Amino acid sequence: MIDAPLKAAVATLPDETREVVEYNRSDFSTAALSLLAADCIGDATMAIQVATALELAVRHEQLHADLMTRAVSRGHRPSAWVEFGDDRAVSAAEALLTLAFGQLGVSEVMILNAALLSVVDGYVQEAEMDERDDVDIAEYLGVAAAKHSALTACACELGALAAGASRSQAGHLGEFGDDVGLARKHVDDVLAIWGGAPVSGRPLYDDLAHRRRTLPVVAAINAGADVYAADASPRELAVLVERAGGRKWCEQQAELLLARALHHLRQAGPRARAADELFGLAREVTTARCAPARTPAPAVPSQSTAASREDRTPS
């Protein structure tokens, strides 16, 4: 549905910039969430421009994310900055953002801009936390939500509004997207350790090899594991994190978040068939991805997981 407007927008870019943009492809899941959210309310074709804008915004965010983390691969091939260099990747990211805003009306631009500012704030908070020795799981969940839920929430909210949703309906679908985004982050962090190249496109134990404080690691530390104090191999660290319950905790949180997302979806009063498709997509990009990499895991950490929007942990 967005193929023609996406190609038309990208075709307006200079050749060097267009080459980077066309190389850096996403899985279209965020655009699909937007279209299916619209279909839950009314006519999905009314959300084509919104979905196109979200696809452009996601590619913008991916380019910046890979640059900031120096991630060398995405989607089973080298990242755009590796292939084309930093300067061309930055230029392409900025061009994508301009194209995204060009697809939207003023009120829609404000909502997308707020989502992108949330992503930026998440990166700022993460950089500050990385300089500290203390690890607070509520803070990490807040940062994960800011970075990884904002665009999926925006996609669902704008898709619903484009199809004529009430503010209440759009709000519930936005919350649906928020929970799906955070559930996906939990799954991504699990797969970045235990998935391996066939599943995640990254080496086995990749985040542990780089000593990153991802959600399974933070959960294990909060459970009492001394994860990065010892001079252990990435494989040994993976065993330590799993024994402390970090993996199981993330997988359970993803399940709980998906259940909460379903509650918000039902509250929006959607059309049944479209709601089934939307929730099916949500499951496909979250918990269903754990199955190929799942092995028996130890017990969940004993720490409290109070249900509040502040700590982003579902009940």
ZAMISE-801269 format. One record per residue (C-alpha): x, y, z; residue number from 1. Coordinates in nm, 4 decimals. Layout:
BEGIN
<x=X; y=Y; z=Z; palum=NUM>
...
END
This chain:
BEGIN
<x=0.0000; y=0.0000; z=0.0000; palum=1>
<x=0.2858; y=0.2416; z=0.0640; palum=2>
<x=0.5132; y=0.1221; z=-0.2145; palum=3>
<x=0.4205; y=0.3932; z=-0.4662; palum=4>
<x=0.4251; y=0.6958; z=-0.2293; palum=5>
<x=0.7467; y=0.5717; z=-0.0676; palum=6>
<x=0.9231; y=0.5352; z=-0.3998; palum=7>
<x=0.7917; y=0.8740; z=-0.5118; palum=8>
<x=0.9277; y=1.0425; z=-0.1978; palum=9>
<x=1.2680; y=0.8730; z=-0.2191; palum=10>
<x=1.2941; y=0.9552; z=-0.5907; palum=11>
<x=1.3130; y=1.3256; z=-0.5045; palum=12>
<x=1.6474; y=1.2793; z=-0.3270; palum=13>
<x=1.9905; y=1.3370; z=-0.4838; palum=14>
<x=2.1467; y=1.0205; z=-0.6260; palum=15>
<x=2.4087; y=0.9731; z=-0.3496; palum=16>
<x=2.1510; y=1.0180; z=-0.0744; palum=17>
<x=1.8949; y=0.7977; z=-0.2472; palum=18>
<x=2.1498; y=0.5168; z=-0.2737; palum=19>
<x=2.1923; y=0.5096; z=0.1055; palum=20>
<x=1.8174; y=0.5339; z=0.1704; palum=21>
<x=1.7365; y=0.2479; z=-0.0655; palum=22>
<x=2.0105; y=0.0358; z=0.0924; palum=23>
<x=1.8800; y=0.0925; z=0.4448; palum=24>
<x=1.5510; y=-0.0994; z=0.4358; palum=25>
<x=1.3307; y=-0.1820; z=0.7330; palum=26>
<x=1.0865; y=-0.4684; z=0.7822; palum=27>
<x=0.7863; y=-0.2333; z=0.7263; palum=28>
<x=0.6305; y=-0.3529; z=1.0530; palum=29>
<x=0.5781; y=-0.0008; z=1.1902; palum=30>
<x=0.4051; y=0.1101; z=0.8713; palum=31>
<x=0.1941; y=-0.2059; z=0.8855; palum=32>
<x=0.0929; y=-0.1286; z=1.2443; palum=33>
<x=-0.0252; y=0.2121; z=1.1281; palum=34>
<x=-0.2340; y=0.0728; z=0.8425; palum=35>
<x=-0.3861; y=-0.2028; z=1.0550; palum=36>
<x=-0.4682; y=0.0442; z=1.3338; palum=37>
<x=-0.6551; y=0.2476; z=1.0732; palum=38>
<x=-0.8292; y=-0.0655; z=0.9491; palum=39>
<x=-0.9500; y=-0.1314; z=1.3044; palum=40>
<x=-1.1458; y=0.1944; z=1.2891; palum=41>
<x=-1.2358; y=0.2539; z=0.9256; palum=42>
<x=-1.0683; y=0.2766; z=0.5862; palum=43>
<x=-0.6990; y=0.1806; z=0.5945; palum=44>
<x=-0.6337; y=0.3693; z=0.2706; palum=45>
<x=-0.6861; y=0.6918; z=0.4654; palum=46>
<x=-0.3613; y=0.6155; z=0.6534; palum=47>
<x=-0.1347; y=0.5558; z=0.3539; palum=48>
<x=0.0469; y=0.8894; z=0.3922; palum=49>
<x=0.0798; y=0.8388; z=0.7681; palum=50>
<x=0.2211; y=0.4894; z=0.7165; palum=51>
<x=0.4633; y=0.6233; z=0.4548; palum=52>
<x=0.5787; y=0.8930; z=0.6975; palum=53>
<x=0.6360; y=0.6352; z=0.9709; palum=54>
<x=0.8373; y=0.4142; z=0.7369; palum=55>
<x=1.0591; y=0.7116; z=0.6515; palum=56>
<x=1.0895; y=0.8066; z=1.0200; palum=57>
<x=1.1849; y=0.4510; z=1.1186; palum=58>
<x=1.4602; y=0.4428; z=0.8567; palum=59>
<x=1.5822; y=0.7798; z=0.9856; palum=60>
<x=1.5973; y=0.6431; z=1.3412; palum=61>
<x=1.7715; y=0.3230; z=1.2329; palum=62>
<x=2.0487; y=0.5149; z=1.0583; palum=63>
<x=2.1075; y=0.7284; z=1.3662; palum=64>
<x=2.0880; y=0.4297; z=1.6022; palum=65>
<x=2.3506; y=0.2370; z=1.4065; palum=66>
<x=2.5777; y=0.5406; z=1.3977; palum=67>
<x=2.5478; y=0.6090; z=1.7702; palum=68>
<x=2.5993; y=0.2488; z=1.8778; palum=69>
<x=2.8475; y=0.1734; z=1.5981; palum=70>
<x=2.6419; y=-0.1322; z=1.5111; palum=71>
<x=2.8186; y=-0.2985; z=1.2192; palum=72>
<x=2.5207; y=-0.4931; z=1.0849; palum=73>
<x=2.1481; y=-0.4633; z=1.0328; palum=74>
<x=1.9175; y=-0.7088; z=0.8645; palum=75>
<x=2.1932; y=-0.9664; z=0.7989; palum=76>
<x=2.4189; y=-0.7225; z=0.6118; palum=77>
<x=2.6574; y=-0.4349; z=0.6936; palum=78>
<x=2.5033; y=-0.1195; z=0.8402; palum=79>
<x=2.4696; y=0.1808; z=0.6100; palum=80>
<x=2.7498; y=0.3749; z=0.7828; palum=81>
<x=2.9842; y=0.0792; z=0.7296; palum=82>
<x=2.8910; y=0.0590; z=0.3627; palum=83>
<x=2.8845; y=0.4325; z=0.2806; palum=84>
<x=3.0609; y=0.6141; z=0.5654; palum=85>
<x=2.9361; y=0.8358; z=0.8474; palum=86>
<x=2.8780; y=1.1534; z=0.6467; palum=87>
<x=2.6535; y=0.9931; z=0.3856; palum=88>
<x=2.4612; y=0.8031; z=0.6521; palum=89>
<x=2.3954; y=1.1238; z=0.8485; palum=90>
<x=2.2864; y=1.3102; z=0.5350; palum=91>
<x=2.0504; y=1.0295; z=0.4416; palum=92>
<x=1.9012; y=1.0237; z=0.7914; palum=93>
<x=1.8300; y=1.3965; z=0.7809; palum=94>
<x=1.6788; y=1.3695; z=0.4334; palum=95>
<x=1.4492; y=1.0898; z=0.5518; palum=96>
<x=1.3247; y=1.3036; z=0.8390; palum=97>
<x=1.2414; y=1.5888; z=0.6015; palum=98>
<x=1.0537; y=1.3501; z=0.3730; palum=99>
<x=0.8610; y=1.2048; z=0.6685; palum=100>
<x=0.7364; y=1.5445; z=0.7842; palum=101>
<x=0.6452; y=1.6313; z=0.4264; palum=102>
<x=0.3863; y=1.3505; z=0.4230; palum=103>
<x=0.1901; y=1.4893; z=0.7182; palum=104>
<x=-0.0379; y=1.7711; z=0.8215; palum=105>
<x=0.0496; y=2.0107; z=1.1017; palum=106>
<x=-0.1199; y=1.8200; z=1.3853; palum=107>
<x=0.0313; y=1.4921; z=1.2646; palum=108>
<x=0.3770; y=1.6510; z=1.2460; palum=109>
<x=0.3435; y=1.7564; z=1.6099; palum=110>
<x=0.2662; y=1.3993; z=1.7191; palum=111>
<x=0.5525; y=1.2500; z=1.5161; palum=112>
<x=0.7904; y=1.5201; z=1.6378; palum=113>
<x=0.7025; y=1.4410; z=2.0000; palum=114>
<x=0.7753; y=1.0735; z=1.9351; palum=115>
<x=1.1125; y=1.1506; z=1.7805; palum=116>
<x=1.2017; y=1.3826; z=2.0701; palum=117>
<x=1.1238; y=1.0917; z=2.3036; palum=118>
<x=1.3716; y=0.8770; z=2.1115; palum=119>
<x=1.6398; y=1.1463; z=2.1394; palum=120>
<x=1.5715; y=1.1854; z=2.5117; palum=121>
<x=1.6108; y=0.8104; z=2.5525; palum=122>
<x=1.9565; y=0.8209; z=2.3965; palum=123>
<x=2.0584; y=1.1119; z=2.6216; palum=124>
<x=1.9402; y=0.9295; z=2.9339; palum=125>
<x=2.1120; y=0.6100; z=2.8243; palum=126>
<x=2.4439; y=0.7883; z=2.7748; palum=127>
<x=2.4153; y=0.9369; z=3.1245; palum=128>
<x=2.3356; y=0.5989; z=3.2812; palum=129>
<x=2.6262; y=0.4301; z=3.1050; palum=130>
<x=2.8622; y=0.6591; z=3.2968; palum=131>
<x=2.7268; y=0.5398; z=3.6341; palum=132>
<x=2.7972; y=0.2218; z=3.8252; palum=133>
<x=2.4516; y=0.1902; z=3.9781; palum=134>
<x=2.1868; y=-0.0032; z=3.7868; palum=135>
<x=1.8172; y=0.0685; z=3.8382; palum=136>
<x=1.5812; y=-0.1449; z=3.6352; palum=137>
<x=1.3010; y=0.1137; z=3.6451; palum=138>
<x=1.5329; y=0.3686; z=3.4810; palum=139>
<x=1.6358; y=0.1222; z=3.2138; palum=140>
<x=1.2746; y=0.0370; z=3.1388; palum=141>
<x=1.1965; y=0.4071; z=3.1049; palum=142>
<x=1.4824; y=0.4565; z=2.8610; palum=143>
<x=1.3851; y=0.1440; z=2.6659; palum=144>
<x=1.0300; y=0.2755; z=2.6347; palum=145>
<x=1.1458; y=0.6215; z=2.5256; palum=146>
<x=1.3709; y=0.4786; z=2.2552; palum=147>
<x=1.1705; y=0.1834; z=2.1337; palum=148>
<x=0.8002; y=0.2473; z=2.2039; palum=149>
<x=0.7513; y=0.6043; z=2.0888; palum=150>
<x=0.7398; y=0.5379; z=1.7139; palum=151>
<x=0.5171; y=0.2295; z=1.7370; palum=152>
<x=0.2771; y=0.4213; z=1.9627; palum=153>
<x=0.2824; y=0.7124; z=1.7173; palum=154>
<x=0.2179; y=0.4797; z=1.4235; palum=155>
<x=-0.0908; y=0.3285; z=1.5818; palum=156>
<x=-0.2273; y=0.6614; z=1.7075; palum=157>
<x=-0.1813; y=0.8431; z=1.3769; palum=158>
<x=-0.3176; y=0.5493; z=1.1781; palum=159>
<x=-0.6310; y=0.5437; z=1.3912; palum=160>
<x=-0.6790; y=0.9213; z=1.3693; palum=161>
<x=-0.6393; y=0.9147; z=0.9907; palum=162>
<x=-0.9275; y=0.6665; z=0.9712; palum=163>
<x=-1.1541; y=0.8869; z=1.1828; palum=164>
<x=-1.0958; y=0.7496; z=1.5336; palum=165>
<x=-1.2112; y=0.9421; z=1.8385; palum=166>
<x=-0.9456; y=1.0724; z=2.0755; palum=167>
<x=-1.0295; y=0.7866; z=2.3126; palum=168>
<x=-0.9914; y=0.5229; z=2.0424; palum=169>
<x=-0.6672; y=0.6763; z=1.9183; palum=170>
<x=-0.5383; y=0.6920; z=2.2744; palum=171>
<x=-0.6035; y=0.3223; z=2.3340; palum=172>
<x=-0.4408; y=0.2273; z=2.0054; palum=173>
<x=-0.1448; y=0.4486; z=2.0932; palum=174>
<x=-0.1119; y=0.2601; z=2.4232; palum=175>
<x=-0.1343; y=-0.0638; z=2.2262; palum=176>
<x=0.1610; y=0.0478; z=2.0121; palum=177>
<x=0.3505; y=0.1632; z=2.3210; palum=178>
<x=0.3244; y=-0.1812; z=2.4825; palum=179>
<x=0.4117; y=-0.3608; z=2.1590; palum=180>
<x=0.7226; y=-0.1442; z=2.1178; palum=181>
<x=0.8504; y=-0.2220; z=2.4672; palum=182>
<x=0.7689; y=-0.5923; z=2.4290; palum=183>
<x=0.9724; y=-0.5923; z=2.1092; palum=184>
<x=1.2649; y=-0.4326; z=2.2908; palum=185>
<x=1.2603; y=-0.7104; z=2.5511; palum=186>
<x=1.2659; y=-0.9680; z=2.2719; palum=187>
<x=1.5368; y=-0.7852; z=2.0752; palum=188>
<x=1.7608; y=-0.7810; z=2.3826; palum=189>
<x=1.7100; y=-1.1534; z=2.4380; palum=190>
<x=1.7901; y=-1.2340; z=2.0756; palum=191>
<x=2.0962; y=-1.0061; z=2.0743; palum=192>
<x=2.2462; y=-1.2454; z=2.3303; palum=193>
<x=2.0990; y=-1.5888; z=2.2575; palum=194>
<x=1.9614; y=-1.5583; z=1.9037; palum=195>
<x=2.2745; y=-1.5763; z=1.6912; palum=196>
<x=2.3113; y=-1.4744; z=1.3282; palum=197>
<x=2.0326; y=-1.6952; z=1.1824; palum=198>
<x=1.7745; y=-1.5360; z=1.4147; palum=199>
<x=1.8983; y=-1.1844; z=1.4898; palum=200>
<x=2.1546; y=-1.1192; z=1.2188; palum=201>
<x=2.4120; y=-1.0610; z=1.4934; palum=202>
<x=2.6781; y=-1.2914; z=1.6436; palum=203>
<x=2.5826; y=-1.5117; z=1.9364; palum=204>
<x=2.6284; y=-1.3290; z=2.2719; palum=205>
<x=2.6917; y=-1.0036; z=2.0814; palum=206>
<x=2.5689; y=-0.7599; z=2.3490; palum=207>
<x=2.7660; y=-0.9430; z=2.6163; palum=208>
<x=3.0784; y=-0.9352; z=2.4029; palum=209>
<x=3.0477; y=-0.5551; z=2.4014; palum=210>
<x=2.9562; y=-0.5434; z=2.7736; palum=211>
<x=2.6273; y=-0.3649; z=2.7060; palum=212>
<x=2.3737; y=-0.3180; z=2.9850; palum=213>
<x=2.0667; y=-0.4476; z=2.8101; palum=214>
<x=1.7438; y=-0.5517; z=2.9816; palum=215>
<x=1.8407; y=-0.9178; z=3.0515; palum=216>
<x=2.1705; y=-0.7988; z=3.1976; palum=217>
<x=2.0089; y=-0.5319; z=3.4157; palum=218>
<x=1.7493; y=-0.7832; z=3.5379; palum=219>
<x=2.0276; y=-1.0269; z=3.6286; palum=220>
<x=2.2249; y=-0.7560; z=3.8109; palum=221>
<x=1.9139; y=-0.6552; z=4.0034; palum=222>
<x=1.8717; y=-1.0203; z=4.0991; palum=223>
<x=2.2201; y=-1.0153; z=4.2541; palum=224>
<x=2.4397; y=-1.1437; z=3.9708; palum=225>
<x=2.7848; y=-0.9811; z=3.9439; palum=226>
<x=2.7676; y=-0.9827; z=3.5661; palum=227>
<x=3.0532; y=-0.7634; z=3.4492; palum=228>
<x=3.2833; y=-0.7762; z=3.7509; palum=229>
<x=3.4506; y=-1.0989; z=3.6444; palum=230>
<x=3.6770; y=-1.1380; z=3.3418; palum=231>
<x=3.4482; y=-1.3949; z=3.1836; palum=232>
<x=3.3914; y=-1.4898; z=2.8221; palum=233>
<x=3.0662; y=-1.3832; z=2.6499; palum=234>
<x=2.9444; y=-1.7444; z=2.6663; palum=235>
<x=3.0131; y=-1.7623; z=3.0401; palum=236>
<x=2.8357; y=-1.4298; z=3.0903; palum=237>
<x=2.5337; y=-1.5605; z=2.8982; palum=238>
<x=2.5149; y=-1.8584; z=3.1333; palum=239>
<x=2.5424; y=-1.6252; z=3.4342; palum=240>
<x=2.2673; y=-1.3940; z=3.3081; palum=241>
<x=2.0390; y=-1.6863; z=3.2274; palum=242>
<x=2.0953; y=-1.8526; z=3.5650; palum=243>
<x=2.0102; y=-1.5239; z=3.7362; palum=244>
<x=1.6820; y=-1.5162; z=3.5446; palum=245>
<x=1.7532; y=-1.2255; z=3.3096; palum=246>
<x=1.6394; y=-1.4078; z=2.9989; palum=247>
<x=1.3261; y=-1.5544; z=3.1531; palum=248>
<x=1.2294; y=-1.2198; z=3.3032; palum=249>
<x=1.2481; y=-1.0469; z=2.9632; palum=250>
<x=1.0470; y=-1.3184; z=2.7923; palum=251>
<x=0.7813; y=-1.3020; z=3.0633; palum=252>
<x=0.7686; y=-0.9231; z=3.0458; palum=253>
<x=0.7171; y=-0.9422; z=2.6689; palum=254>
<x=0.4224; y=-1.1785; z=2.7239; palum=255>
<x=0.2712; y=-0.9506; z=2.9882; palum=256>
<x=0.3154; y=-0.6414; z=2.7729; palum=257>
<x=0.1490; y=-0.8165; z=2.4804; palum=258>
<x=-0.1449; y=-0.9096; z=2.7048; palum=259>
<x=-0.1757; y=-0.5476; z=2.8167; palum=260>
<x=-0.1591; y=-0.4349; z=2.4541; palum=261>
<x=-0.4515; y=-0.6654; z=2.3750; palum=262>
<x=-0.6515; y=-0.5050; z=2.6576; palum=263>
<x=-0.5950; y=-0.1586; z=2.5079; palum=264>
<x=-0.6872; y=-0.2875; z=2.1625; palum=265>
<x=-1.0184; y=-0.4208; z=2.2915; palum=266>
<x=-1.0889; y=-0.0922; z=2.4701; palum=267>
<x=-1.0699; y=0.0876; z=2.1357; palum=268>
<x=-1.3745; y=-0.1020; z=2.0090; palum=269>
<x=-1.2094; y=-0.2193; z=1.6864; palum=270>
<x=-1.3536; y=-0.4153; z=1.3966; palum=271>
<x=-1.2961; y=-0.7825; z=1.4784; palum=272>
<x=-1.1114; y=-0.8984; z=1.1667; palum=273>
<x=-0.8776; y=-0.6006; z=1.1619; palum=274>
<x=-0.8113; y=-0.6358; z=1.5345; palum=275>
<x=-0.7159; y=-1.0013; z=1.4851; palum=276>
<x=-0.4722; y=-0.9039; z=1.2104; palum=277>
<x=-0.3241; y=-0.6210; z=1.4160; palum=278>
<x=-0.2726; y=-0.8388; z=1.7211; palum=279>
<x=-0.1340; y=-1.1166; z=1.5022; palum=280>
<x=0.1285; y=-0.8769; z=1.3672; palum=281>
<x=0.2089; y=-0.7606; z=1.7209; palum=282>
<x=0.2680; y=-1.1202; z=1.8288; palum=283>
<x=0.4751; y=-1.1917; z=1.5174; palum=284>
<x=0.7216; y=-0.9080; z=1.5871; palum=285>
<x=0.7458; y=-0.9813; z=1.9611; palum=286>
<x=0.6979; y=-1.3101; z=2.1448; palum=287>
<x=0.6803; y=-1.5349; z=1.8362; palum=288>
<x=1.0413; y=-1.4432; z=1.7569; palum=289>
<x=1.1651; y=-1.6011; z=2.0816; palum=290>
<x=1.0651; y=-1.9542; z=1.9814; palum=291>
<x=1.3588; y=-2.0314; z=1.7442; palum=292>
<x=1.6119; y=-1.9259; z=2.0087; palum=293>
<x=1.4351; y=-2.0544; z=2.3223; palum=294>
<x=1.6048; y=-2.3056; z=2.5502; palum=295>
<x=1.5171; y=-2.4030; z=2.9095; palum=296>
<x=1.5774; y=-2.0994; z=3.1337; palum=297>
<x=1.6160; y=-2.0599; z=3.5104; palum=298>
<x=1.3656; y=-1.9026; z=3.7453; palum=299>
<x=1.2587; y=-1.5402; z=3.7151; palum=300>
<x=1.4372; y=-1.2904; z=3.9467; palum=301>
<x=1.2676; y=-1.2289; z=4.2787; palum=302>
<x=1.2663; y=-0.8492; z=4.2493; palum=303>
<x=0.9362; y=-0.6606; z=4.2497; palum=304>
<x=0.7698; y=-0.5803; z=3.9180; palum=305>
<x=0.5101; y=-0.3274; z=4.0306; palum=306>
<x=0.2635; y=-0.2303; z=3.7633; palum=307>
<x=0.2936; y=0.1375; z=3.6845; palum=308>
<x=0.3395; y=0.3464; z=3.3776; palum=309>
<x=0.6378; y=0.5038; z=3.5501; palum=310>
<x=0.8468; y=0.1851; z=3.5622; palum=311>
<x=0.6953; y=0.0508; z=3.2384; palum=312>
<x=0.6500; y=-0.2942; z=3.3953; palum=313>
<x=0.3080; y=-0.4497; z=3.3281; palum=314>
<x=0.0881; y=-0.6134; z=3.5863; palum=315>
END
